[in-house]
Amino acid sequence: MNSLENLRGIPKEVNSDLHLSRIRRAWNQFYRENATATQQQLLQKATEIDSTYGGQFLPPR
Amino acid sequence: MKYFYIEPEVAGGLGKNTVMNRAVHPPVVSKLHYQIDGWLGDVLLESFPSFIVTEDAGQQLQAIGATGVRFDDVEVTTSDQFRQLYPNRRLPKFIWLRAEGQPACDDFGIAPDGRLVTSERVFETLKKLGVANALVAPFK
């Protein structure tokens, strides 16, 4: 999850406040709903968040 | 009396000085350290399984005699990301909001799925103070 290929930025022109807040909320919901998350579940969630918000990252995915 | 699920703004995460028992779900927190990464301005914030409010909001909730809640000290710090993004932003003082009541009975409670439940009067109080970034739904 912390590999270099996952290092991305958010352009200053997008509303980074709101954008980052939505990502934090998504992780918060995940922690609330998963008492004992496996590594696989964590990676799956990261991929899901990436597919939802990744279009606004640099480089986009 | 109506009741609402409130999913507050998530402004950061639990800091390294948090002490909690992770053997149960939701984890039981005995010391809370909230590290802020970014703040949109709401008076009520969450980082599962804990909630904090501005000191002013806490005082107003106490003034209306809100039930099912007690307040405690919280250590609030800011992350490198916060300091880089908002070098001049000042934060208000926050306090720990410990919801310990029964949902749909007390003014504050925690639903079985871990979401915060508040009475309508508490929600109206918070709404006046600012919870524009919270997700709100009727509690059934």
N, CA and C atoms of all chains as a GROMACS GRO file, in nm:
protein
  603
    1MET      N    1   0.083  -0.121   0.000
    1MET     CA    2   0.000   0.000   0.000
    1MET      C    3   0.087   0.126   0.000
    2ASN      N    4   0.204   0.118   0.068
    2ASN     CA    5   0.291   0.235   0.076
    2ASN      C    6   0.400   0.234  -0.031
    3SER      N    7   0.383   0.152  -0.135
    3SER     CA    8   0.485   0.145  -0.238
    3SER      C    9   0.490   0.275  -0.317
    4LEU      N   10   0.604   0.299  -0.382
    4LEU     CA   11   0.626   0.425  -0.452
    4LEU      C   12   0.521   0.448  -0.561
    5GLU      N   13   0.476   0.340  -0.624
    5GLU     CA   14   0.378   0.357  -0.733
    5GLU      C   15   0.244   0.411  -0.681
    6ASN      N   16   0.224   0.399  -0.550
    6ASN     CA   17   0.100   0.452  -0.493
    6ASN      C   18   0.113   0.597  -0.446
    7LEU      N   19   0.235   0.653  -0.459
    7LEU     CA   20   0.257   0.792  -0.418
    7LEU      C   21   0.196   0.884  -0.523
    8ARG      N   22   0.094   0.958  -0.483
    8ARG     CA   23   0.022   1.042  -0.578
    8ARG      C   24  -0.001   1.179  -0.514
    9GLY      N   25  -0.034   1.276  -0.600
    9GLY     CA   26  -0.065   1.408  -0.551
    9GLY      C   27  -0.206   1.449  -0.591
   10ILE      N   28  -0.255   1.554  -0.526
   10ILE     CA   29  -0.384   1.611  -0.563
   10ILE      C   30  -0.358   1.752  -0.612
   11PRO      N   31  -0.397   1.784  -0.736
   11PRO     CA   32  -0.369   1.917  -0.789
   11PRO      C   33  -0.426   2.027  -0.700
   12LYS      N   34  -0.353   2.138  -0.688
   12LYS     CA   35  -0.400   2.247  -0.602
   12LYS      C   36  -0.530   2.308  -0.651
   13GLU      N   37  -0.553   2.296  -0.786
   13GLU     CA   38  -0.673   2.361  -0.837
   13GLU      C   39  -0.802   2.290  -0.797
   14VAL      N   40  -0.794   2.160  -0.762
   14VAL     CA   41  -0.916   2.094  -0.713
   14VAL      C   42  -0.933   2.130  -0.566
   15ASN      N   43  -1.053   2.111  -0.518
   15ASN     CA   44  -1.079   2.144  -0.378
   15ASN      C   45  -1.020   2.034  -0.290
   16SER      N   46  -0.893   2.046  -0.258
   16SER     CA   47  -0.825   1.938  -0.187
   16SER      C   48  -0.884   1.917  -0.048
   17ASP      N   49  -0.933   2.025   0.014
   17ASP     CA   50  -0.997   2.013   0.146
   17ASP      C   51  -1.108   1.909   0.141
   18LEU      N   52  -1.200   1.931   0.049
   18LEU     CA   53  -1.318   1.846   0.038
   18LEU      C   54  -1.278   1.707  -0.008
   19HIS      N   55  -1.186   1.704  -0.101
   19HIS     CA   56  -1.141   1.578  -0.159
   19HIS      C   57  -1.078   1.488  -0.052
   20LEU      N   58  -0.985   1.543   0.023
   20LEU     CA   59  -0.919   1.465   0.128
   20LEU      C   60  -1.018   1.426   0.238
   21SER      N   61  -1.113   1.515   0.265
   21SER     CA   62  -1.212   1.485   0.368
   21SER      C   63  -1.296   1.364   0.329
   22ARG      N   64  -1.331   1.354   0.200
   22ARG     CA   65  -1.411   1.240   0.154
   22ARG      C   66  -1.332   1.109   0.167
   23ILE      N   67  -1.204   1.117   0.141
   23ILE     CA   68  -1.120   0.996   0.153
   23ILE      C   69  -1.110   0.955   0.300
   24ARG      N   70  -1.093   1.052   0.389
   24ARG     CA   71  -1.087   1.021   0.533
   24ARG      C   72  -1.218   0.959   0.580
   25ARG      N   73  -1.330   1.012   0.529
   25ARG     CA   74  -1.461   0.960   0.569
   25ARG      C   75  -1.475   0.814   0.522
   26ALA      N   76  -1.430   0.787   0.400
   26ALA     CA   77  -1.440   0.651   0.346
   26ALA      C   78  -1.362   0.552   0.433
   27TRP      N   79  -1.242   0.591   0.476
   27TRP     CA   80  -1.163   0.503   0.563
   27TRP      C   81  -1.229   0.490   0.700
   28ASN      N   82  -1.285   0.598   0.749
   28ASN     CA   83  -1.351   0.593   0.880
   28ASN      C   84  -1.467   0.494   0.877
   29GLN      N   85  -1.546   0.498   0.769
   29GLN     CA   86  -1.658   0.403   0.756
   29GLN      C   87  -1.606   0.261   0.750
   30PHE      N   88  -1.496   0.243   0.681
   30PHE     CA   89  -1.438   0.109   0.670
   30PHE      C   90  -1.398   0.056   0.807
   31TYR      N   91  -1.329   0.139   0.886
   31TYR     CA   92  -1.286   0.094   1.019
   31TYR      C   93  -1.407   0.064   1.108
   32ARG      N   94  -1.513   0.143   1.092
   32ARG     CA   95  -1.632   0.121   1.174
   32ARG      C   96  -1.699  -0.012   1.138
   33GLU      N   97  -1.696  -0.046   1.011
   33GLU     CA   98  -1.770  -0.164   0.964
   33GLU      C   99  -1.687  -0.291   0.966
   34ASN      N  100  -1.557  -0.279   0.988
   34ASN     CA  101  -1.471  -0.397   0.984
   34ASN      C  102  -1.390  -0.410   1.112
   35ALA      N  103  -1.438  -0.495   1.200
   35ALA     CA  104  -1.371  -0.510   1.329
   35ALA      C  105  -1.232  -0.567   1.312
   36THR      N  106  -1.215  -0.662   1.224
   36THR     CA  107  -1.084  -0.725   1.204
   36THR      C  108  -1.058  -0.735   1.055
   37ALA      N  109  -1.011  -0.627   0.998
   37ALA     CA  110  -0.986  -0.625   0.854
   37ALA      C  111  -0.859  -0.702   0.820
   38THR      N  112  -0.865  -0.778   0.713
   38THR     CA  113  -0.746  -0.848   0.666
   38THR      C  114  -0.667  -0.755   0.573
   39GLN      N  115  -0.544  -0.795   0.546
   39GLN     CA  116  -0.463  -0.716   0.454
   39GLN      C  117  -0.532  -0.707   0.317
   40GLN      N  118  -0.593  -0.819   0.277
   40GLN     CA  119  -0.664  -0.822   0.149
   40GLN      C  120  -0.779  -0.721   0.146
   41GLN      N  121  -0.853  -0.714   0.258
   41GLN     CA  122  -0.965  -0.619   0.265
   41GLN      C  123  -0.915  -0.475   0.260
   42LEU      N  124  -0.803  -0.449   0.328
   42LEU     CA  125  -0.745  -0.314   0.327
   42LEU      C  126  -0.703  -0.274   0.185
   43LEU      N  127  -0.638  -0.366   0.115
   43LEU     CA  128  -0.594  -0.337  -0.022
   43LEU      C  129  -0.713  -0.317  -0.115
   44GLN      N  130  -0.817  -0.399  -0.091
   44GLN     CA  131  -0.938  -0.388  -0.173
   44GLN      C  132  -1.004  -0.250  -0.153
   45LYS      N  133  -1.005  -0.205  -0.026
   45LYS     CA  134  -1.064  -0.075   0.004
   45LYS      C  135  -0.982   0.037  -0.060
   46ALA      N  136  -0.849   0.023  -0.053
   46ALA     CA  137  -0.763   0.125  -0.113
   46ALA      C  138  -0.788   0.134  -0.264
   47THR      N  139  -0.807   0.018  -0.326
   47THR     CA  140  -0.835   0.015  -0.470
   47THR      C  141  -0.969   0.080  -0.500
   48GLU      N  142  -1.067   0.050  -0.414
   48GLU     CA  143  -1.201   0.107  -0.431
   48GLU      C  144  -1.197   0.260  -0.420
   49ILE      N  145  -1.124   0.310  -0.320
   49ILE     CA  146  -1.112   0.456  -0.303
   49ILE      C  147  -1.039   0.516  -0.423
   50ASP      N  148  -0.938   0.445  -0.469
   50ASP     CA  149  -0.862   0.492  -0.585
   50ASP      C  150  -0.951   0.502  -0.708
   51SER      N  151  -1.038   0.402  -0.726
   51SER     CA  152  -1.123   0.405  -0.845
   51SER      C  153  -1.229   0.516  -0.833
   52THR      N  154  -1.265   0.551  -0.710
   52THR     CA  155  -1.365   0.656  -0.690
   52THR      C  156  -1.304   0.796  -0.706
   53TYR      N  157  -1.186   0.814  -0.645
   53TYR     CA  158  -1.128   0.948  -0.641
   53TYR      C  159  -1.000   0.963  -0.725
   54GLY      N  160  -0.949   0.850  -0.773
   54GLY     CA  161  -0.817   0.850  -0.838
   54GLY      C  162  -0.809   0.936  -0.963
   55GLY      N  163  -0.924   0.961  -1.028
   55GLY     CA  164  -0.925   1.042  -1.149
   55GLY      C  165  -0.876   1.184  -1.124
   56GLN      N  166  -0.882   1.225  -0.995
   56GLN     CA  167  -0.838   1.362  -0.962
   56GLN      C  168  -0.697   1.366  -0.907
   57PHE      N  169  -0.634   1.245  -0.895
   57PHE     CA  170  -0.496   1.242  -0.846
   57PHE      C  171  -0.400   1.270  -0.960
   58LEU      N  172  -0.276   1.298  -0.925
   58LEU     CA  173  -0.168   1.310  -1.023
   58LEU      C  174  -0.062   1.206  -0.991
   59PRO      N  175  -0.029   1.111  -1.075
   59PRO     CA  176  -0.094   1.090  -1.205
   59PRO      C  177  -0.232   1.027  -1.188
   60PRO      N  178  -0.328   1.058  -1.277
   60PRO     CA  179  -0.462   1.001  -1.265
   60PRO      C  180  -0.462   0.852  -1.296
   61ARG      N  181  -0.562   0.780  -1.241
   61ARG     CA  182  -0.578   0.640  -1.276
   61ARG      C  183  -0.721   0.615  -1.317
   62MET      N  184  -4.040   1.258   1.977
   62MET     CA  185  -3.908   1.315   1.951
   62MET      C  186  -3.841   1.240   1.836
   63LYS      N  187  -3.787   1.315   1.741
   63LYS     CA  188  -3.715   1.252   1.630
   63LYS      C  189  -3.568   1.233   1.668
   64TYR      N  190  -3.509   1.133   1.605
   64TYR     CA  191  -3.366   1.106   1.626
   64TYR      C  192  -3.297   1.091   1.491
   65PHE      N  193  -3.168   1.120   1.491
   65PHE     CA  194  -3.093   1.119   1.364
   65PHE      C  195  -2.959   1.047   1.381
   66TYR      N  196  -2.923   0.975   1.274
   66TYR     CA  197  -2.785   0.930   1.262
   66TYR      C  198  -2.705   1.052   1.218
   67ILE      N  199  -2.591   1.073   1.282
   67ILE     CA  200  -2.500   1.179   1.235
   67ILE      C  201  -2.363   1.116   1.212
   68GLU      N  202  -2.315   1.128   1.090
   68GLU     CA  203  -2.177   1.086   1.060
   68GLU      C  204  -2.097   1.214   1.040
   69PRO      N  205  -2.023   1.255   1.143
   69PRO     CA  206  -1.957   1.386   1.140
   69PRO      C  207  -1.842   1.393   1.040
   70GLU      N  208  -1.798   1.515   1.019
   70GLU     CA  209  -1.676   1.536   0.942
   70GLU      C  210  -1.562   1.456   1.006
   71VAL      N  211  -1.479   1.398   0.923
   71VAL     CA  212  -1.360   1.327   0.972
   71VAL      C  213  -1.240   1.415   0.937
   72ALA      N  214  -1.188   1.482   1.038
   72ALA     CA  215  -1.083   1.582   1.012
   72ALA      C  216  -0.943   1.526   1.030
   73GLY      N  217  -0.935   1.400   1.071
   73GLY     CA  218  -0.804   1.341   1.094
   73GLY      C  219  -0.818   1.201   1.146
   74GLY      N  220  -0.723   1.163   1.228
   74GLY     CA  221  -0.727   1.027   1.281
   74GLY      C  222  -0.681   1.022   1.425
   75LEU      N  223  -0.679   0.901   1.478
   75LEU     CA  224  -0.633   0.884   1.615
   75LEU      C  225  -0.482   0.899   1.619
   76GLY      N  226  -0.434   0.980   1.712
   76GLY     CA  227  -0.291   1.003   1.725
   76GLY      C  228  -0.221   0.893   1.802
   77LYS      N  229  -0.089   0.898   1.800
   77LYS     CA  230  -0.010   0.790   1.860
   77LYS      C  231  -0.025   0.782   2.011
   78ASN      N  232  -0.073   0.888   2.074
   78ASN     CA  233  -0.089   0.884   2.220
   78ASN      C  234  -0.225   0.831   2.264
   79THR      N  235  -0.308   0.790   2.168
   79THR     CA  236  -0.437   0.731   2.204
   79THR      C  237  -0.414   0.597   2.273
   80VAL      N  238  -0.490   0.574   2.379
   80VAL     CA  239  -0.484   0.444   2.448
   80VAL      C  240  -0.620   0.379   2.431
   81MET      N  241  -0.622   0.259   2.372
   81MET     CA  242  -0.751   0.193   2.354
   81MET      C  243  -0.737   0.042   2.351
   82ASN      N  244  -0.848  -0.022   2.385
   82ASN     CA  245  -0.855  -0.168   2.383
   82ASN      C  246  -0.913  -0.210   2.248
   83ARG      N  247  -0.828  -0.266   2.163
   83ARG     CA  248  -0.873  -0.308   2.030
   83ARG      C  249  -0.928  -0.451   2.030
   84ALA      N  250  -0.930  -0.514   2.146
   84ALA     CA  251  -0.978  -0.653   2.151
   84ALA      C  252  -1.129  -0.659   2.137
   85VAL      N  253  -1.196  -0.545   2.152
   85VAL     CA  254  -1.342  -0.542   2.138
   85VAL      C  255  -1.377  -0.448   2.023
   86HIS      N  256  -1.498  -0.463   1.972
   86HIS     CA  257  -1.543  -0.375   1.865
   86HIS      C  258  -1.680  -0.318   1.902
   87PRO      N  259  -1.694  -0.187   1.906
   87PRO     CA  260  -1.591  -0.088   1.878
   87PRO      C  261  -1.484  -0.085   1.988
   88PRO      N  262  -1.362  -0.047   1.952
   88PRO     CA  263  -1.256  -0.037   2.053
   88PRO      C  264  -1.295   0.060   2.164
   89VAL      N  265  -1.247   0.031   2.284
   89VAL     CA  266  -1.276   0.119   2.398
   89VAL      C  267  -1.155   0.210   2.420
   90VAL      N  268  -1.179   0.339   2.409
   90VAL     CA  269  -1.072   0.438   2.420
   90VAL      C  270  -1.067   0.491   2.563
   91SER      N  271  -0.949   0.488   2.623
   91SER     CA  272  -0.936   0.542   2.759
   91SER      C  273  -0.858   0.673   2.759
   92LYS      N  274  -0.781   0.698   2.655
   92LYS     CA  275  -0.714   0.828   2.638
   92LYS      C  276  -0.720   0.862   2.490
   93LEU      N  277  -0.766   0.983   2.461
   93LEU     CA  278  -0.786   1.019   2.320
   93LEU      C  279  -0.688   1.126   2.274
   94HIS      N  280  -0.623   1.094   2.164
   94HIS     CA  281  -0.535   1.188   2.095
   94HIS      C  282  -0.587   1.197   1.952
   95TYR      N  283  -0.634   1.314   1.911
   95TYR     CA  284  -0.691   1.334   1.778
   95TYR      C  285  -0.592   1.419   1.698
   96GLN      N  286  -0.546   1.362   1.588
   96GLN     CA  287  -0.452   1.438   1.502
   96GLN      C  288  -0.525   1.488   1.380
   97ILE      N  289  -0.525   1.619   1.361
   97ILE     CA  290  -0.601   1.682   1.253
   97ILE      C  291  -0.515   1.696   1.126
   98ASP      N  292  -0.571   1.643   1.016
   98ASP     CA  293  -0.504   1.653   0.885
   98ASP      C  294  -0.562   1.766   0.801
   99GLY      N  295  -0.688   1.798   0.825
   99GLY     CA  296  -0.756   1.902   0.748
   99GLY      C  297  -0.891   1.925   0.813
  100TRP      N  298  -0.933   2.049   0.820
  100TRP     CA  299  -1.057   2.079   0.894
  100TRP      C  300  -1.145   2.169   0.809
  101LEU      N  301  -1.265   2.120   0.777
  101LEU     CA  302  -1.359   2.198   0.695
  101LEU      C  303  -1.439   2.296   0.780
  102GLY      N  304  -1.431   2.283   0.912
  102GLY     CA  305  -1.493   2.384   0.999
  102GLY      C  306  -1.608   2.336   1.085
  103ASP      N  307  -1.643   2.207   1.078
  103ASP     CA  308  -1.755   2.160   1.161
  103ASP      C  309  -1.716   2.157   1.309
  104VAL      N  310  -1.818   2.174   1.393
  104VAL     CA  311  -1.792   2.176   1.538
  104VAL      C  312  -1.787   2.036   1.597
  105LEU      N  313  -1.838   1.938   1.522
  105LEU     CA  314  -1.839   1.798   1.568
  105LEU      C  315  -1.756   1.715   1.471
  106LEU      N  316  -1.657   1.644   1.522
  106LEU     CA  317  -1.567   1.565   1.438
  106LEU      C  318  -1.562   1.421   1.488
  107GLU      N  319  -1.531   1.331   1.396
  107GLU     CA  320  -1.520   1.189   1.432
  107GLU      C  321  -1.387   1.134   1.386
  108SER      N  322  -1.335   1.040   1.461
  108SER     CA  323  -1.237   0.945   1.410
  108SER      C  324  -1.272   0.817   1.484
  109PHE      N  325  -1.327   0.721   1.412
  109PHE     CA  326  -1.382   0.602   1.475
  109PHE      C  327  -1.288   0.544   1.577
  110PRO      N  328  -1.329   0.516   1.696
  110PRO     CA  329  -1.467   0.518   1.749
  110PRO      C  330  -1.497   0.643   1.833
  111SER      N  331  -1.426   0.752   1.811
  111SER     CA  332  -1.437   0.867   1.901
  111SER      C  333  -1.489   0.993   1.832
  112PHE      N  334  -1.542   1.082   1.914
  112PHE     CA  335  -1.596   1.209   1.866
  112PHE      C  336  -1.538   1.322   1.951
  113ILE      N  337  -1.515   1.436   1.886
  113ILE     CA  338  -1.476   1.555   1.961
  113ILE      C  339  -1.564   1.671   1.914
  114VAL      N  340  -1.580   1.769   2.000
  114VAL     CA  341  -1.654   1.891   1.965
  114VAL      C  342  -1.574   2.012   2.009
  115THR      N  343  -1.605   2.124   1.949
  115THR     CA  344  -1.540   2.246   1.998
  115THR      C  345  -1.587   2.272   2.141
  116GLU      N  346  -1.501   2.339   2.215
  116GLU     CA  347  -1.536   2.367   2.355
  116GLU      C  348  -1.666   2.446   2.363
  117ASP      N  349  -1.684   2.539   2.270
  117ASP     CA  350  -1.806   2.620   2.268
  117ASP      C  351  -1.929   2.532   2.246
  118ALA      N  352  -1.920   2.439   2.152
  118ALA     CA  353  -2.033   2.349   2.126
  118ALA      C  354  -2.060   2.262   2.250
  119GLY      N  355  -1.953   2.216   2.313
  119GLY     CA  356  -1.970   2.135   2.434
  119GLY      C  357  -2.044   2.212   2.542
  120GLN      N  358  -2.010   2.339   2.555
  120GLN     CA  359  -2.076   2.421   2.658
  120GLN      C  360  -2.224   2.439   2.625
  121GLN      N  361  -2.254   2.456   2.496
  121GLN     CA  362  -2.394   2.475   2.458
  121GLN      C  363  -2.474   2.346   2.475
  122LEU      N  364  -2.411   2.233   2.451
  122LEU     CA  365  -2.481   2.105   2.473
  122LEU      C  366  -2.506   2.083   2.622
  123GLN      N  367  -2.410   2.123   2.704
  123GLN     CA  368  -2.431   2.112   2.848
  123GLN      C  369  -2.540   2.208   2.894
  124ALA      N  370  -2.545   2.325   2.830
  124ALA     CA  371  -2.645   2.426   2.868
  124ALA      C  372  -2.787   2.379   2.840
  125ILE      N  373  -2.806   2.296   2.737
  125ILE     CA  374  -2.942   2.246   2.710
  125ILE      C  375  -2.969   2.116   2.788
  126GLY      N  376  -2.872   2.073   2.866
  126GLY     CA  377  -2.891   1.954   2.949
  126GLY      C  378  -2.894   1.825   2.869
  127ALA      N  379  -2.811   1.817   2.766
  127ALA     CA  380  -2.808   1.696   2.683
  127ALA      C  381  -2.776   1.574   2.768
  128THR      N  382  -2.848   1.466   2.742
  128THR     CA  383  -2.830   1.342   2.819
  128THR      C  384  -2.753   1.239   2.736
  129GLY      N  385  -2.697   1.140   2.806
  129GLY     CA  386  -2.627   1.033   2.737
  129GLY      C  387  -2.490   1.072   2.688
  130VAL      N  388  -2.434   1.174   2.748
  130VAL     CA  389  -2.304   1.222   2.702
  130VAL      C  390  -2.224   1.276   2.821
  131ARG      N  391  -2.094   1.257   2.813
  131ARG     CA  392  -2.007   1.330   2.907
  131ARG      C  393  -1.887   1.380   2.829
  132PHE      N  394  -1.823   1.476   2.886
  132PHE     CA  395  -1.712   1.541   2.816
  132PHE      C  396  -1.582   1.519   2.892
  133ASP      N  397  -1.476   1.512   2.817
  133ASP     CA  398  -1.346   1.482   2.877
  133ASP      C  399  -1.238   1.556   2.798
  134ASP      N  400  -1.118   1.549   2.850
  134ASP     CA  401  -1.006   1.614   2.781
  134ASP      C  402  -0.961   1.532   2.662
  135VAL      N  403  -0.915   1.599   2.560
  135VAL     CA  404  -0.857   1.533   2.444
  135VAL      C  405  -0.729   1.606   2.407
  136GLU      N  406  -0.630   1.531   2.364
  136GLU     CA  407  -0.508   1.592   2.310
  136GLU      C  408  -0.530   1.610   2.160
  137VAL      N  409  -0.522   1.732   2.114
  137VAL     CA  410  -0.539   1.760   1.971
  137VAL      C  411  -0.408   1.813   1.915
  138THR      N  412  -0.361   1.749   1.809
  138THR     CA  413  -0.240   1.796   1.741
  138THR      C  414  -0.270   1.808   1.592
  139THR      N  415  -0.180   1.870   1.521
  139THR     CA  416  -0.195   1.881   1.376
  139THR      C  417  -0.081   1.804   1.307
  140SER      N  418  -0.114   1.747   1.192
  140SER     CA  419  -0.016   1.668   1.118
  140SER      C  420   0.071   1.760   1.032
  141ASP      N  421   0.179   1.704   0.977
  141ASP     CA  422   0.263   1.779   0.883
  141ASP      C  423   0.178   1.828   0.765
  142GLN      N  424   0.088   1.739   0.719
  142GLN     CA  425   0.002   1.775   0.605
  142GLN      C  426  -0.082   1.898   0.637
  143PHE      N  427  -0.138   1.902   0.758
  143PHE     CA  428  -0.220   2.018   0.797
  143PHE      C  429  -0.136   2.145   0.798
  144ARG      N  430  -0.017   2.136   0.856
  144ARG     CA  431   0.066   2.256   0.870
  144ARG      C  432   0.116   2.305   0.734
  145GLN      N  433   0.131   2.210   0.639
  145GLN     CA  434   0.173   2.252   0.505
  145GLN      C  435   0.057   2.316   0.429
  146LEU      N  436  -0.062   2.256   0.444
  146LEU     CA  437  -0.177   2.308   0.370
  146LEU      C  438  -0.232   2.438   0.429
  147TYR      N  439  -0.224   2.449   0.563
  147TYR     CA  440  -0.285   2.566   0.629
  147TYR      C  441  -0.188   2.625   0.732
  148PRO      N  442  -0.080   2.686   0.685
  148PRO     CA  443   0.022   2.735   0.780
  148PRO      C  444  -0.031   2.842   0.876
  149ASN      N  445  -0.137   2.911   0.838
  149ASN     CA  446  -0.185   3.019   0.924
  149ASN      C  447  -0.317   2.989   0.994
  150ARG      N  448  -0.367   2.867   0.977
  150ARG     CA  449  -0.499   2.839   1.034
  150ARG      C  450  -0.490   2.808   1.183
  151ARG      N  451  -0.573   2.877   1.259
  151ARG     CA  452  -0.582   2.852   1.403
  151ARG      C  453  -0.701   2.761   1.428
  152LEU      N  454  -0.687   2.669   1.520
  152LEU     CA  455  -0.796   2.578   1.554
  152LEU      C  456  -0.858   2.619   1.687
  153PRO      N  457  -0.989   2.598   1.701
  153PRO     CA  458  -1.049   2.624   1.834
  153PRO      C  459  -1.010   2.511   1.929
  154LYS      N  460  -1.040   2.531   2.054
  154LYS     CA  461  -1.015   2.424   2.152
  154LYS      C  462  -1.124   2.317   2.136
  155PHE      N  463  -1.084   2.194   2.137
  155PHE     CA  464  -1.180   2.082   2.128
  155PHE      C  465  -1.182   2.004   2.258
  156ILE      N  466  -1.296   1.939   2.281
  156ILE     CA  467  -1.309   1.847   2.395
  156ILE      C  468  -1.365   1.715   2.345
  157TRP      N  469  -1.342   1.612   2.420
  157TRP     CA  470  -1.385   1.477   2.386
  157TRP      C  471  -1.534   1.462   2.419
  158LEU      N  472  -1.612   1.421   2.320
  158LEU     CA  473  -1.755   1.396   2.341
  158LEU      C  474  -1.773   1.245   2.352
  159ARG      N  475  -1.809   1.200   2.472
  159ARG     CA  476  -1.825   1.057   2.495
  159ARG      C  477  -1.974   1.024   2.500
  160ALA      N  478  -2.023   0.968   2.388
  160ALA     CA  479  -2.166   0.932   2.379
  160ALA      C  480  -2.185   0.798   2.447
  161GLU      N  481  -2.263   0.799   2.553
  161GLU     CA  482  -2.278   0.677   2.634
  161GLU      C  483  -2.423   0.642   2.660
  162GLY      N  484  -2.517   0.713   2.594
  162GLY     CA  485  -2.657   0.688   2.621
  162GLY      C  486  -2.717   0.583   2.528
  163GLN      N  487  -2.847   0.568   2.541
  163GLN     CA  488  -2.921   0.473   2.457
  163GLN      C  489  -2.979   0.548   2.337
  164PRO      N  490  -2.956   0.497   2.216
  164PRO     CA  491  -3.014   0.564   2.098
  164PRO      C  492  -3.166   0.568   2.107
  165ALA      N  493  -3.222   0.679   2.064
  165ALA     CA  494  -3.368   0.700   2.064
  165ALA      C  495  -3.426   0.704   2.205
  166CYS      N  496  -3.342   0.724   2.303
  166CYS     CA  497  -3.387   0.737   2.442
  166CYS      C  498  -3.317   0.860   2.502
  167ASP      N  499  -3.185   0.858   2.497
  167ASP     CA  500  -3.107   0.974   2.542
  167ASP      C  501  -3.078   1.066   2.423
  168ASP      N  502  -3.028   1.184   2.455
  168ASP     CA  503  -2.993   1.279   2.347
  168ASP      C  504  -2.876   1.230   2.264
  169PHE      N  505  -2.786   1.151   2.326
  169PHE     CA  506  -2.673   1.093   2.253
  169PHE      C  507  -2.669   0.942   2.275
  170GLY      N  508  -2.641   0.871   2.170
  170GLY     CA  509  -2.623   0.727   2.181
  170GLY      C  510  -2.544   0.677   2.062
  171ILE      N  511  -2.504   0.551   2.071
  171ILE     CA  512  -2.432   0.487   1.961
  171ILE      C  513  -2.518   0.372   1.910
  172ALA      N  514  -2.547   0.372   1.781
  172ALA     CA  515  -2.626   0.265   1.720
  172ALA      C  516  -2.543   0.136   1.716
  173PRO      N  517  -2.610   0.022   1.700
  173PRO     CA  518  -2.535  -0.105   1.693
  173PRO      C  519  -2.430  -0.106   1.582
  174ASP      N  520  -2.451  -0.029   1.477
  174ASP     CA  521  -2.350  -0.027   1.369
  174ASP      C  522  -2.239   0.075   1.395
  175GLY      N  523  -2.241   0.138   1.513
  175GLY     CA  524  -2.132   0.228   1.551
  175GLY      C  525  -2.156   0.374   1.517
  176ARG      N  526  -2.268   0.402   1.450
  176ARG     CA  527  -2.293   0.543   1.415
  176ARG      C  528  -2.349   0.620   1.534
  177LEU      N  529  -2.319   0.750   1.536
  177LEU     CA  530  -2.370   0.838   1.640
  177LEU      C  531  -2.518   0.868   1.615
  178VAL      N  532  -2.596   0.862   1.722
  178VAL     CA  533  -2.739   0.895   1.712
  178VAL      C  534  -2.766   1.010   1.808
  179THR      N  535  -2.833   1.114   1.758
  179THR     CA  536  -2.867   1.225   1.847
  179THR      C  537  -3.016   1.257   1.836
  180SER      N  538  -3.065   1.322   1.940
  180SER     CA  539  -3.203   1.370   1.936
  180SER      C  540  -3.211   1.491   1.843
  181GLU      N  541  -3.334   1.524   1.807
  181GLU     CA  542  -3.356   1.638   1.719
  181GLU      C  543  -3.306   1.768   1.784
  182ARG      N  544  -3.328   1.781   1.914
  182ARG     CA  545  -3.288   1.908   1.979
  182ARG      C  546  -3.136   1.924   1.979
  183VAL      N  547  -3.067   1.813   1.995
  183VAL     CA  548  -2.921   1.820   1.988
  183VAL      C  549  -2.877   1.851   1.846
  184PHE      N  550  -2.940   1.784   1.750
  184PHE     CA  551  -2.904   1.809   1.610
  184PHE      C  552  -2.926   1.955   1.574
  185GLU      N  553  -3.039   2.011   1.619
  185GLU     CA  554  -3.068   2.152   1.589
  185GLU      C  555  -2.964   2.244   1.652
  186THR      N  556  -2.920   2.210   1.772
  186THR     CA  557  -2.817   2.290   1.839
  186THR      C  558  -2.686   2.284   1.760
  187LEU      N  559  -2.649   2.162   1.718
  187LEU     CA  560  -2.525   2.147   1.643
  187LEU      C  561  -2.534   2.214   1.507
  188LYS      N  562  -2.651   2.205   1.447
  188LYS     CA  563  -2.669   2.264   1.313
  188LYS      C  564  -2.647   2.415   1.316
  189LYS      N  565  -2.694   2.477   1.423
  189LYS     CA  566  -2.676   2.624   1.436
  189LYS      C  567  -2.527   2.658   1.449
  190LEU      N  568  -2.451   2.568   1.512
  190LEU     CA  569  -2.309   2.596   1.536
  190LEU      C  570  -2.221   2.558   1.417
  191GLY      N  571  -2.274   2.465   1.331
  191GLY     CA  572  -2.199   2.428   1.211
  191GLY      C  573  -2.161   2.281   1.203
  192VAL      N  574  -2.242   2.206   1.131
  192VAL     CA  575  -2.208   2.066   1.099
  192VAL      C  576  -2.241   2.042   0.952
  193ALA      N  577  -2.203   2.137   0.869
  193ALA     CA  578  -2.240   2.133   0.727
  193ALA      C  579  -2.182   2.013   0.654
  194ASN      N  580  -2.075   1.957   0.708
  194ASN     CA  581  -2.010   1.845   0.639
  194ASN      C  582  -2.046   1.709   0.696
  195ALA      N  583  -2.142   1.708   0.788
  195ALA     CA  584  -2.187   1.580   0.844
  195ALA      C  585  -2.292   1.517   0.753
  196LEU      N  586  -2.294   1.384   0.752
  196LEU     CA  587  -2.401   1.313   0.683
  196LEU      C  588  -2.510   1.286   0.786
  197VAL      N  589  -2.633   1.319   0.751
  197VAL     CA  590  -2.742   1.308   0.847
  197VAL      C  591  -2.855   1.226   0.784
  198ALA      N  592  -2.910   1.133   0.862
  198ALA     CA  593  -3.022   1.051   0.815
  198ALA      C  594  -3.114   1.023   0.932
  199PRO      N  595  -3.243   1.005   0.905
  199PRO     CA  596  -3.335   0.973   1.016
  199PRO      C  597  -3.298   0.839   1.080
  200PHE      N  598  -3.309   0.834   1.212
  200PHE     CA  599  -3.284   0.709   1.284
  200PHE      C  600  -3.416   0.635   1.294
  201LYS      N  601  -3.416   0.509   1.251
  201LYS     CA  602  -3.541   0.430   1.255
  201LYS      C  603  -3.525   0.315   1.352
   0.00000   0.00000   0.00000
